[in-house]
Amino acid sequence: MGAMRALRFFAAAALVLAACAPGAERTSSNDGAKRGIRTELGDGLTVTKDTDGKTIKRKGPDLADGAHGVTTTRATLALRAKPRFSSNMERLTMANPIDQRLVLLVEDTRSTGEGEWLEVLLPERPNGSTAWVARADVKVVEFRHRIEISLAKHRLDLFRGDKRVHRFEVGVGQDQYPTPKGTFYVWAKVDQPSPTGPYGNYALGISGFSPVLSDWPGGGRAAVHGTANPSDKGQKVSHGCIRVFNEDMKKLTGVPMGTPVIIKR
């Protein structure tokens, strides 16, 4: 692409990482046969645990509802293979190479004797990789937007809450270079140097990767990006990215980091 800002996008796309405090507790009964512990947490979360520590009931906001993420102001975040402090630990750098703060999508929650844990979706191969983070280590973020993409219908929908606010016809991956399917999130937001360049006016790098390309710029990281060519609409034209006509792409530039991106067949 030649321009420095385009090179910064490639650099951003190359990142592949090897990767509350409880309040008052009280006991309750379940038909008089099983006693449990009810814990009030931050963000209005309540969990009820049976005596062997397994979660049996959760009230309040469901942080694994696909509308919540986590972030931190710290440089790195401790990741664990299992929801306990003795589990193998790696550290994830919590900013992409252009210094945008990452927000990781929450996949599951668990309450243990060591506290509250959140399973988060990682921005690395293989697609769908997850790890556990301590609830006390992160700030929970609620997403108001989500992007849903139908590959079969060549369609992108932008939602705010349960309301669809925009629908666009888009280009998708060719048969030999399929667009990855699954649940992802916005990992980078990059203004492009020229609206007529290969990424149009703007690019949203996502947490997922091409299922067939690894030697592509950025290691094959996928993106939702602009295009100046209106004939891309409704076609299988890309190497796996989602191509959105520039005028439509302008309506996606305001979605926050971490916004869920759900790609379906």
Summary of the structure (lengths in Angstrom):
residues: 265
radius of gyration: 20.3
end to end distance: 30.8
largest distance: 71.2
contacts: 867
relative contact order: 0.18
helix: 11%
strand: 46%
